[in-house]
Amino acid sequence: KSIVADKKIRTVCTYCGAGCNLEVSVKDGKLRSIQAPWDSKVNPGHLCLKGRYAFSFYDHPDRIRTPLIKKNGAFVEVTWDEAGDFIVSEIDRIIKENSPDHIAGISSSRCPNEENYLMQKFMRAVIGTNNIDNCARVCHAPTALGMQRTFGTGAATNSIEDIKYTDCILVFGANPTDAHPVTGAKIKQAAMKDTTLIVIDPRRTELARYAHYHLQLKPGTNVALMNLFFYYIIKESLVDVSFIEQRTEGFEEFKQHVLSLNIDELESITGVDRHLVCNAAIAYASAENAMSFHGLGATENSQGTSTVMMIANLAMMTGNIGRPGVGVNPLRGQNNVQGAADMGCQPNQGAGYLDVTDDKVHALYEEFYGARLPRHIGYKIPEMYEAALQDKLKAMWIIGENVVQTDSNSRMVVKALDKLDLLVVQELFMTETAEHATVILPAASFLEKEGTFTNGERRVQRVNKVVEPLPGTKPDGQIITEIMQHMGYPQPDYTAHGVLNEIAQIVPFFKGITRENLGESGLQWPVNDGGIDTPILHEETFKRGRGAFYNQTYKETSELQEHSKDYPFIVTTNRGLEHHNSGAMTRRTPNEQLITEDVLLIHPDDAKEYSIKSGDMVCVESPRGKTDIKARISTAVKKGILSTTFHFSEIMINNLTSDVCDSDTLCPEYKVIAARIRKS
Ligand code: SF4
């Protein structure tokens, strides 16, 4: 039988924020292979292990193919109508007995913009609450807030292809070789030519081995390290005076604050030799063009927002904003984290980042949605769990997020979900979260739907349907629409095209976007009326007017203040190349054979002290919980530091993570866990 494809369809990868284009070959209605299109602006000819090979989950036998309702502790198959009737009557009851604010939703950063937009519209206009959030809360919320405060916009300033035009790359708390492999490869290639590479990371990652400067700081000390960095730039007179005078405010006070700091203390807090920091700071500040990429090592800390503001301040003080090859560029974890926030899946900002408490905005949304909307800010994800535990929340609706495995302090998350009267989960598989649901609605995967994804460089790209949804499943946008209609809201039948047109009417930076003018390469927002996009932000002026400098002072996380005596190690969690988040998709593909477990990296000196060899099982324990995990002796971590991924539910490392959050955004501190170990 011929293996020549019947058709090739272009779409966008569902995994990371690089947003690679896929050319998918289909034969006899089945997906056969995935290639990288050579004319892609994002990934010409290049895909990683996940994008190219991890697709067979889409028709895996584990896919849920019919709605399920839990009765007497067991799931029972029901029709879509029965599931809809049950959900709507439960929602009506909860609102009648309590209030709309007793219901909350978590949207999915792997769903297209159109579905995220509809989910927030459903929560606000139909349920009547601002209790809507998305997974950016637990990863890049500090980026959005930190960059909004300093620049006025919380999105990447430049494009990934600017790596070609830069002289110096700073990678801060990110491991793109594993987590954003196509971007990581571009950075590695640049470093192998003549671009200076600085890596700030507690682990000796693959990229750190290519770096000219690797600042291997103690986890949780980002703010101290950045102040040391600033100190040497100011002392060496490497600040860009004319940029600071013309485009920023608050620098003098900032400078005096930095110069007043105790350098001996900062060096000792971070554990990085001051001369190395000085040399790296000089390399960054004296480069003609320097750009930064930051990841969750910057954000998932108790001072996450402060760290992002400092990365933004570093770019401003050296004039590295507003032209090719510079800027501040967050590396987004899931493929549509940018889009989920752009579309308003946040408790304080609706579609287009408009403040839900502002009178004018409130009136605009009410007119547009034809409904009375709440005026007060809703719950952030960690607040939802807290509210459920206190009986202030009775129902949650979760789309495509396996929060039991991926959110911090898993045991607390489970307790909170189990207290709810109603938990609706839209999912592909029976995940660790779906097991706690009252109702499961079988959703379609990205390969079975249309829409748009927005990657980490603000590029809005078309998602095209490759195969029909598996019988019994529906695209998430259709599911939400049908519930809206069931509840009496006049929402037209779902088409991605129709919803994108609606988005363009209310989201200012989507104004000029149509499905047609996105073409094959997409457009980087803001897109004006004429369809012209914006590869570089803040070219002439910042969105907030003048860029703002803020003083930041290091504060030791309460996790270490309270627990370091009894728990002498710090565990820091991260991602691997082969798997994605909770592994719900990648573990149902051949990637499962490549990596079969999470392992714990332990420095050789610590291993010797505890008589641990590679392959031994060790018990790692924090004040919240413990788990048994296989040890791997490695110099990638410093003495006293342990490191592992969180892909395997058998390990469930988030049973150990804490309730400590970034104080500004409530992004959990996954990167600093006080722990102790013993041989199992
Ligand atoms: Fe997909 Fe990211 Fe890999 Fe690109 S780099 S193929 S977007 S997982």
Boltz pocket constraint, residues with backbone or C-beta under 6 A from the ligand:
constraints:
  - pocket:
      binder: B
      contacts: [[A, 13], [A, 14], [A, 15], [A, 16], [A, 17], [A, 18], [A, 19], [A, 20], [A, 43], [A, 46], [A, 47], [A, 48], [A, 49], [A, 50], [A, 51], [A, 52], [A, 179], [A, 180], [A, 181], [A, 182], [A, 183]]
      max_distance: 6.0
